[in-house]
Amino acid sequence: MEDIDAIALLQDPVRRRLYEYVAAQGREIGRNEAAEAAGVARTLAAHHLDRLAEAGLLETGSRRLTGRSGPGAGRPAKVYTRARAERTVSLPARDYRTAAELLAEAAEEAGLDSGLGAAARRRGEALRTAAGPCDGLAGAVELLAARGYEPYLKQVGDAGPEVLRMRNCPFHTVAEHFPPLVCGMNLALLEGLIGTGGPLRARMDARPGECCVIVEVSKNNAD
């Protein structure tokens, strides 16, 4: 299916709610849970979820939602997660990805990491609308959500502090090819965006399938 056709499926409001809910959870979602979240019947949710999967916007699997195994545990249920493939539409056609990869390759070969980091930090500061640094994690969630990072709060351990992780890296495709350069740029951009010298700090903490940067309360403000 062409990207424009796949994206057009999200024009349906029910389908859009289902897709956004599945995408936001970062885990496998069953039909019953998705239907309840979207406020529709299970059969209607199943129809729309399967349409999204056929279009390549969702991926499917199966598992027992009861958490049990063996006899009496029930049959595996169909589950859905957001597809890893990227869908884009540009009219007229543009190829910014190739340009970004060429620029990243040239910057890496020329050893321009520090210059790129400085430029990214300045851009982050320019994008920040507040006069000062973010005053807390809640403010950072709003700021980063607007930039497409899909942030969520995660507690460290059973009784540890909360940190802000991000399910999406807006630079994922280029970062796959030039990870040190692009991840360093991303860190500098987020440092400028949340502000330095405030209660928060950004640092590297790479995990598969997520942004390589997290935001946390700085040690000087932890108490």
N, C-alpha and C positions, 0 to 999 in steps of 0.2 A: 504494500500500500504506500502511495506517495505521502510524503510528510504533510503536505497541505490537507490531504484527505483525512489523515489520522488526527491532526489537530482540529479539524472541523468537527469531529465527533464530540469535542468538548463544549460545543455550542449548546448542546442539550443540558439544561440546568441540573437534572438528576445525575446524568453521567458525569458532569463536572464535579458535583459534590462527592460522588463516590471516588473519583480519581484523586481529588485533593485529600480526601480522608486517608485513603490507602497510602498515598505518597508521604503524608505527614507522619505516619506512625513509625516508619523505619523497621517494620517487621511484617511477617505474614499475617494477612487478615482473612478471616472466613466470611462467608456470605451473610450469616446472621448478624455479625458485628457490623459489617458494612451497611447492611439494610437499616439497622437500628440507628446508626450514625447519620444516615441520609434521610431518615424518616419515611422510608418506603417499604413496601412488602418485600419479602425475601425473594419471591419469584421475579419481581421486577428488577431487584438489585442484581440477581444472578444473570439476567438477560443483558443488562448494561455492562456488568463486569466482564462478561465473556466477549462482548463487542469491543471493549477496550483492549482485552487481551489479543483478540484477532487483529486489531490494528497495530499491535506492537507497543502500546502504551503501558500495559501491565504484563507481568510474567506470572505464570501459574505453577502450582505445585500441589502436593497433597500431604496431609498429616492428620493425626488424631488430635482433635482439639481438646479432648478430655484430659490429655496428659498421661493416660494409662496405656498399657500395652498388654498383649496376650488375649486369651479368650474373654469375651464380654466387654472388651474395650471399645467396641464399635468400629464402624468402617472409617477409613481415612476420609477427611473432608477436603474439598477443593479450596485452596487458599491463593491469595493474590499479593504481589509486591510490585512496586514501581519498576518498570523496565529500565535496564541500565543504558540502553541505546538512547542517543540524543536526537531530538527532532527539532528542526529549524525550518523556517520559511522566510525567504527574502524576495520581495518583488520591487524592482527587477532583481535578478540574481546577483548576489555579492559573495565574495569569498574571503571574509575577514580572517578565517581560521588559518589559511595558508599564509597570509600576511603576518599574522601573529607568530606562527611557527618560524618563518624566515627571520623575523626580527629577534626572536628568542635565540635562534641558532647563531646569528651574528653577534648578539650580546654575549653569549656564552663563550664563543671563540675569542672575542676581544677582551674577556675578563672584566666585563662591565657590571658585575654583580653589585658593587657598592653604589655606583651611580644610579643603577636601576632602583635599588632600595631607597635611596634618597628621594628620587622622583616619585616613587610610590607613596612614601610617607607624606610628602607634600600634597599629593593628590588626595590622600585620605583626609588630611586636615582641611582641604578645600571642600570636600564632600560633606564634612560634618557641619550640620546646621547650628548646633549649640555653640555658645560662646566658649564654653570650657569643656573639659573631658567628661565622659559619661559618668554619672554619679552613682551607678550601680548596675547590677546584672540585668534588671528589668529594663532599664533604658537601653542597654546594649542589645537586648533581644529585639526591641522595636527597630533600632537602627540597622541591625544586620539583616533582619527579615526584609526590610525595604530594599536591601542590596542583593537579595536572592540567596543568602547563605543558609536559609532554613534552620535557624538556631533552636536549640532546646536545652533546658536545664537538666543536668545530670549530677546526682550526688556521688561523691567519692567514698566508696566503702559504705558500711552500715551507718556510720554516724559522722562521716566526714563532711567537709564543706561542699557547696554546690559549685559546679563549673559550667561554663557555657560551651557546648559542643555544637557543631554545625554539620547537618546531613549533606549539604551540597557545597561543592567548590565551583564557583562561577568560571574558573579557569581550568577545569578538569582536563579537557582534551590536550591543551598545550602543556599542562603540568605533567601529564603522562610521559611526554617526550623529553621534557627538560625539568625534572623534579627539583633539583637544588635551586636553580635559577628562579623558577616560577613560584615555588613555595616560599622562598626568601622574599620575593616581591610581594606575595600575598600577606606574609607576616608584617612587612613594613607598611603596607596599605592599611591593615587593620590597626596597627599601632597608631597611625595617623588618624584613623576614623574614630577610635574610642578615646584617643587622647593619652598623652603621657603625663606623668606627674599627678594623676588622679588616683581614685581608689582601685582601678582595674588595670590589669596588664594582659597582653596577648603573648602567647608562647607556643612553640612547636610541640605537638603531641600527636603524631600521625597515627591514624587507624584506618584499616581497609574500608573503603566505601564512604569515607567522611572527609571533610576538610582537614588539612594537616595542622590547623591552628585551633587552639582553644582560648577562651577568655576566662579569667579567674580574678578573684579579689587578690590584690597584691599583698605580699607578706607584711608590708608595713602597715596595711589597713585590716589585716585579718583579725586583730583583736578589737 
